[in-house]
Amino acid sequence: MLVGLISHPLCLKHDMGVYHPECPQRLTAIEDHLIAQGLNMMLRHYDAPAATREQLERVHDAAYVDEIFARAPVEGYVQLDEDTLMNPYTLEAALRAAGSAVLGVDLVMQGEIASAFCNVRPPGHHAEHDRAMGFCIFNNVAVGAAHALATHGLQRVAIVDFDVHHGNGTEHIFAAEPRVLFCSTFQHPFYPHTGAQTDTPHIVNVPLPAGADGAVFREAVTAHWLPRLEAFVPEFVFISAGFDGHIEDDMAMLALREDDYRWVTQQIQAVARRHAQGRIVSLLEGGYELHALARSAFAHIDALVD
């Protein structure tokens, strides 16, 4: 299947300091490994456009968007929360990260590609309707899902999130939107300390204990995600692809491996093929041990290609 790789050089210029784990090297680690493994040449490459105000304001409060534009620094750093900073390039990087999801939707809906992986940063799934948090400024996957609903007339969009942290921002944005099915696995109790009590007809949260390995993760996906996805019959599937649940990533305490990310991608892809004409847009979220991130993202993208 023809897979697009969407990114932009400005995403490398967003930098929150030399010791910050959400660093530019995350993107180059993935791209370098794709080249080393020979997969890069099998992908169709695109530059992410900047998301428009209209696209952002489908999921974010207009006053919040105004605030982010107003606080963008000319030099130095501006701190949005204890984990999230802006440098002079951050606003443009965040606009491109959100715009990558929009472009991915359009390319897939036009039939130019079957699916897309957006190798972008800052990540997005912690950004709520009206606030930044957890390294995230705009909720990239939510921008893409809202664009699919508003512009392409879809009625059932699924978002699956296997980041080690709960996608609180995505849940917050779509809590009252039954056209969006949100499925999330995450370590609990753990940052951002949300999600464990939420289970509605269109929100499927599956907390995992510290130390959970691939067998526990696969059982959770099989028992909770897949039946709800099948019943929902999505017309488009988005993935919040966080690889920080890898056993080598010391930012968290799950014990997943590359084969687990390949497996879950295959399960999601099977659902998309049955119900959504194979339409998938995946966006990079977490993953901070660079070698594990590169191998895991490769397994994910390779499964999309396969």
MARMIDREN-348824 format. One record per residue (C-alpha): residue number from 1; residue in three letters; x, y, z. Coordinates in Angstrom, 3 decimals. Layout:
- NUM,Ala,X,Y,Z
...
***
This chain:
- 1,Met,0.000,0.000,0.000
- 2,Leu,1.307,3.448,-0.892
- 3,Val,2.103,5.306,2.314
- 4,Gly,2.889,8.990,2.625
- 5,Leu,5.459,10.402,5.036
- 6,Ile,4.520,13.947,6.016
- 7,Ser,6.948,16.209,7.853
- 8,His,8.523,19.655,7.671
- 9,Pro,11.999,21.096,8.440
- 10,Leu,10.452,23.647,10.813
- 11,Cys,9.478,20.790,13.129
- 12,Leu,13.203,20.357,13.807
- 13,Lys,13.581,23.976,14.926
- 14,His,11.155,23.717,17.824
- 15,Asp,13.538,23.190,20.741
- 16,Met,12.709,23.313,24.458
- 17,Gly,16.277,23.104,25.741
- 18,Val,19.231,20.751,25.622
- 19,Tyr,17.964,18.402,28.328
- 20,His,14.318,18.288,27.295
- 21,Pro,13.273,14.757,26.213
- 22,Glu,10.937,16.020,23.473
- 23,Cys,13.850,16.959,21.238
- 24,Pro,14.405,17.503,17.493
- 25,Gln,16.536,14.354,17.311
- 26,Arg,13.366,12.295,17.662
- 27,Leu,12.429,13.045,14.055
- 28,Thr,15.884,12.493,12.617
- 29,Ala,16.238,9.204,14.496
- 30,Ile,13.093,7.915,12.774
- 31,Glu,14.087,9.191,9.339
- 32,Asp,17.632,7.859,9.615
- 33,His,16.353,4.392,10.547
- 34,Leu,13.879,4.389,7.663
- 35,Ile,16.782,5.158,5.319
- 36,Ala,19.051,2.537,6.886
- 37,Gln,16.364,-0.129,6.533
- 38,Gly,15.544,0.786,2.928
- 39,Leu,11.950,1.749,3.692
- 40,Asn,12.330,5.469,3.077
- 41,Met,12.442,5.000,-0.708
- 42,Met,9.106,3.175,-0.599
- 43,Leu,7.324,6.170,0.932
- 44,Arg,5.914,9.211,-0.820
- 45,His,7.224,12.354,0.884
- 46,Tyr,5.279,15.550,1.529
- 47,Asp,5.931,18.852,3.309
- 48,Ala,3.279,19.653,5.889
- 49,Pro,1.358,22.885,5.318
- 50,Ala,0.525,25.247,8.151
- 51,Ala,-2.886,24.647,9.675
- 52,Thr,-5.283,27.548,9.218
- 53,Arg,-7.127,29.368,11.986
- 54,Glu,-10.370,27.795,10.795
- 55,Gln,-8.880,24.312,11.080
- 56,Leu,-7.491,24.983,14.562
- 57,Glu,-10.683,26.556,15.853
- 58,Arg,-12.732,23.474,15.023
- 59,Val,-11.101,21.896,18.095
- 60,His,-9.552,24.787,20.045
- 61,Asp,-11.088,27.848,21.652
- 62,Ala,-10.437,30.959,19.537
- 63,Ala,-9.127,32.844,22.573
- 64,Tyr,-6.638,30.046,23.226
- 65,Val,-5.391,30.171,19.630
- 66,Asp,-5.041,33.952,19.967
- 67,Glu,-3.033,33.443,23.157
- 68,Ile,-0.594,31.028,21.503
- 69,Phe,-0.014,33.433,18.614
- 70,Ala,0.408,36.367,20.996
- 71,Arg,2.858,34.578,23.303
- 72,Ala,5.140,33.258,20.549
- 73,Pro,8.564,34.698,21.429
- 74,Val,10.914,36.572,19.129
- 75,Glu,13.852,35.281,21.182
- 76,Gly,14.393,33.033,24.157
- 77,Tyr,11.660,30.874,25.641
- 78,Val,8.087,31.281,26.833
- 79,Gln,6.759,28.644,29.239
- 80,Leu,3.182,27.443,28.682
- 81,Asp,3.150,24.857,31.460
- 82,Glu,5.773,23.081,33.545
- 83,Asp,6.676,20.789,30.620
- 84,Thr,5.917,22.876,27.529
- 85,Leu,7.947,25.790,26.195
- 86,Met,7.937,27.885,23.036
- 87,Asn,11.026,29.137,21.237
- 88,Pro,10.918,31.500,18.216
- 89,Tyr,10.183,28.582,15.854
- 90,Thr,7.621,26.752,17.966
- 91,Leu,4.498,28.419,16.605
- 92,Glu,5.406,27.605,13.008
- 93,Ala,6.357,24.052,13.981
- 94,Ala,3.054,23.565,15.811
- 95,Leu,1.105,24.903,12.841
- 96,Arg,2.903,22.460,10.535
- 97,Ala,2.347,19.557,12.933
- 98,Ala,-1.393,20.243,12.967
- 99,Gly,-1.407,20.889,9.225
- 100,Ser,0.203,17.513,8.577
- 101,Ala,-2.986,15.807,9.758
- 102,Val,-5.094,17.947,7.425
- 103,Leu,-2.874,17.155,4.454
- 104,Gly,-2.886,13.457,5.352
- 105,Val,-6.686,13.388,5.370
- 106,Asp,-6.914,15.155,2.024
- 107,Leu,-4.340,12.909,0.334
- 108,Val,-5.987,9.742,1.623
- 109,Met,-9.498,10.894,0.739
- 110,Gln,-8.330,11.839,-2.758
- 111,Gly,-6.849,8.348,-3.199
- 112,Glu,-3.322,9.660,-3.770
- 113,Ile,-2.044,7.495,-0.918
- 114,Ala,-3.614,4.714,1.126
- 115,Ser,-2.361,5.959,4.475
- 116,Ala,0.040,8.468,5.980
- 117,Phe,2.491,8.756,8.851
- 118,Cys,3.101,12.285,10.102
- 119,Asn,6.638,12.532,11.481
- 120,Val,6.065,15.855,13.215
- 121,Arg,6.494,17.665,16.492
- 122,Pro,5.392,19.125,18.827
- 123,Pro,3.073,16.215,19.591
- 124,Gly,-0.575,16.900,20.267
- 125,His,-2.730,14.484,22.238
- 126,His,-2.434,16.279,25.612
- 127,Ala,-3.528,19.659,24.207
- 128,Glu,-7.080,20.332,25.367
- 129,His,-9.708,22.630,23.894
- 130,Asp,-8.283,25.635,25.693
- 131,Arg,-4.861,24.817,27.093
- 132,Ala,-1.426,23.436,26.272
- 133,Met,0.132,20.717,28.375
- 134,Gly,2.530,17.779,28.319
- 135,Phe,4.753,18.991,25.440
- 136,Cys,1.620,19.627,23.296
- 137,Ile,0.281,22.926,21.922
- 138,Phe,-2.296,22.093,19.250
- 139,Asn,-4.053,18.725,19.206
- 140,Asn,-2.840,17.461,15.842
- 141,Val,-4.947,14.309,15.650
- 142,Ala,-8.073,16.196,16.707
- 143,Val,-7.462,18.816,14.004
- 144,Gly,-7.255,16.009,11.445
- 145,Ala,-10.368,14.232,12.688
- 146,Ala,-12.404,17.450,12.754
- 147,His,-11.226,18.239,9.224
- 148,Ala,-12.371,14.813,8.026
- 149,Leu,-15.816,15.409,9.521
- 150,Ala,-16.210,19.020,8.390
- 151,Thr,-14.661,18.934,4.931
- 152,His,-15.176,15.403,3.655
- 153,Gly,-18.609,14.749,5.082
- 154,Leu,-17.661,11.682,7.087
- 155,Gln,-19.922,10.611,9.930
- 156,Arg,-17.819,8.047,11.821
- 157,Val,-14.162,8.662,12.595
- 158,Ala,-12.082,6.552,14.990
- 159,Ile,-8.989,7.666,16.897
- 160,Val,-6.809,4.988,18.492
- 161,Asp,-4.095,6.064,20.905
- 162,Phe,-1.417,3.653,22.171
- 163,Asp,0.856,6.260,23.755
- 164,Val,1.926,5.381,27.295
- 165,His,0.073,8.487,28.530
- 166,His,-3.668,8.954,28.320
- 167,Gly,-4.765,11.206,25.463
- 168,Asn,-6.635,13.554,27.780
- 169,Gly,-6.726,16.382,25.262
- 170,Thr,-8.321,14.267,22.564
- 171,Glu,-10.908,12.973,25.027
- 172,His,-11.579,16.513,26.269
- 173,Ile,-12.164,17.815,22.749
- 174,Phe,-14.441,14.997,21.589
- 175,Ala,-16.194,14.120,24.872
- 176,Ala,-19.557,15.246,23.481
- 177,Glu,-18.971,14.206,19.841
- 178,Pro,-20.470,10.751,19.138
- 179,Arg,-19.185,10.807,15.559
- 180,Val,-15.690,10.228,16.999
- 181,Leu,-14.807,6.935,18.684
- 182,Phe,-11.741,7.371,20.895
- 183,Cys,-9.844,4.268,22.044
- 184,Ser,-6.843,4.659,24.360
- 185,Thr,-4.498,2.382,26.269
- 186,Phe,-2.182,3.996,28.827
- 187,Gln,-0.218,3.346,31.983
- 188,His,-2.224,4.094,35.114
- 189,Pro,-1.769,5.677,37.598
- 190,Phe,0.498,7.980,35.629
- 191,Tyr,0.597,11.419,34.022
- 192,Pro,-1.811,13.103,33.258
- 193,His,-3.845,11.090,35.805
- 194,Thr,-6.991,11.035,33.669
- 195,Gly,-9.069,8.513,31.755
- 196,Ala,-9.324,5.617,34.168
- 197,Gln,-12.915,6.432,35.124
- 198,Thr,-14.204,7.305,31.651
- 199,Asp,-16.095,4.735,29.605
- 200,Thr,-18.894,5.992,27.364
- 201,Pro,-20.397,4.657,24.130
- 202,His,-17.719,6.504,22.156
- 203,Ile,-14.758,6.652,24.605
- 204,Val,-12.912,3.396,25.342
- 205,Asn,-10.149,3.874,27.905
- 206,Val,-8.096,0.857,28.983
- 207,Pro,-5.681,1.579,31.876
- 208,Leu,-2.637,-0.695,32.083
- 209,Pro,-0.586,-1.255,35.239
- 210,Ala,3.105,-0.396,35.434
- 211,Gly,5.134,-3.291,34.099
- 212,Ala,2.457,-4.478,31.665
- 213,Asp,4.093,-6.261,28.745
- 214,Gly,3.050,-7.030,25.204
- 215,Ala,0.781,-9.909,26.223
- 216,Val,-1.216,-7.648,28.565
- 217,Phe,-1.375,-4.892,25.949
- 218,Arg,-2.540,-7.271,23.210
- 219,Glu,-5.209,-8.758,25.456
- 220,Ala,-6.490,-5.265,26.281
- 221,Val,-6.673,-4.259,22.618
- 222,Thr,-8.343,-7.521,21.620
- 223,Ala,-10.905,-7.473,24.426
- 224,His,-11.758,-3.754,24.497
- 225,Trp,-10.707,-1.869,21.380
- 226,Leu,-11.438,-4.262,18.561
- 227,Pro,-15.078,-5.090,19.399
- 228,Arg,-15.920,-1.400,19.781
- 229,Leu,-14.137,-0.509,16.543
- 230,Glu,-16.005,-3.234,14.664
- 231,Ala,-19.342,-2.104,16.063
- 232,Phe,-18.585,1.542,15.243
- 233,Val,-17.750,0.797,11.571
- 234,Pro,-15.387,3.766,11.116
- 235,Glu,-15.069,5.528,7.784
- 236,Phe,-11.578,6.808,8.656
- 237,Val,-9.048,5.786,11.309
- 238,Phe,-6.514,8.054,13.013
- 239,Ile,-3.656,6.829,15.179
- 240,Ser,-1.971,8.733,17.979
- 241,Ala,1.265,6.769,17.686
- 242,Gly,3.224,7.115,20.905
- 243,Phe,6.143,4.725,21.342
- 244,Asp,7.035,5.653,24.920
- 245,Gly,5.588,2.397,26.253
- 246,His,8.700,0.616,24.948
- 247,Ile,10.608,-1.337,27.582
- 248,Glu,13.777,0.694,26.874
- 249,Asp,12.052,4.063,27.353
- 250,Asp,12.679,5.154,30.942
- 251,Met,10.097,7.957,30.777
- 252,Ala,7.469,5.332,31.704
- 253,Met,7.103,1.790,32.988
- 254,Leu,5.417,-0.377,30.370
- 255,Ala,7.313,-3.198,28.673
- 256,Leu,6.255,-3.114,25.028
- 257,Arg,8.551,-4.004,22.143
- 258,Glu,8.700,-3.318,18.420
- 259,Asp,6.648,-6.430,17.594
- 260,Asp,3.819,-5.125,19.774
- 261,Tyr,3.670,-1.905,17.779
- 262,Arg,3.729,-3.867,14.531
- 263,Trp,0.943,-6.119,15.824
- 264,Val,-1.360,-3.301,16.969
- 265,Thr,-0.822,-1.484,13.666
- 266,Gln,-1.860,-4.625,11.809
- 267,Gln,-5.016,-4.924,13.922
- 268,Ile,-5.930,-1.293,13.269
- 269,Gln,-5.177,-1.691,9.593
- 270,Ala,-7.415,-4.739,9.356
- 271,Val,-10.318,-2.735,10.809
- 272,Ala,-9.605,0.129,8.398
- 273,Arg,-9.559,-2.221,5.427
- 274,Arg,-12.869,-3.821,6.390
- 275,His,-14.750,-0.606,7.072
- 276,Ala,-12.814,2.480,5.939
- 277,Gln,-11.300,1.541,2.588
- 278,Gly,-7.956,1.272,4.386
- 279,Arg,-7.907,4.984,5.250
- 280,Ile,-5.413,5.711,8.043
- 281,Val,-3.532,8.805,9.157
- 282,Ser,-1.034,8.209,11.967
- 283,Leu,0.681,10.974,13.915
- 284,Leu,3.764,10.774,16.099
- 285,Glu,3.112,11.399,19.777
- 286,Gly,5.597,10.196,22.439
- 287,Gly,8.747,8.092,22.410
- 288,Tyr,11.955,9.428,23.958
- 289,Glu,14.627,6.721,23.895
- 290,Leu,15.875,7.443,20.408
- 291,His,16.946,3.943,19.375
- 292,Ala,13.755,2.317,20.648
- 293,Leu,11.698,5.099,19.069
- 294,Ala,13.357,4.619,15.687
- 295,Arg,12.865,0.842,15.690
- 296,Ser,9.280,1.083,16.920
- 297,Ala,8.272,3.741,14.405
- 298,Phe,9.874,1.662,11.657
- 299,Ala,7.806,-1.389,12.691
- 300,His,4.662,0.767,12.676
- 301,Ile,5.322,2.343,9.268
- 302,Asp,6.489,-0.959,7.774
- 303,Ala,3.193,-2.539,8.850
- 304,Leu,1.301,0.293,7.115
- 305,Val,3.287,-0.310,3.939
- 306,Asp,2.746,-4.052,4.124
***
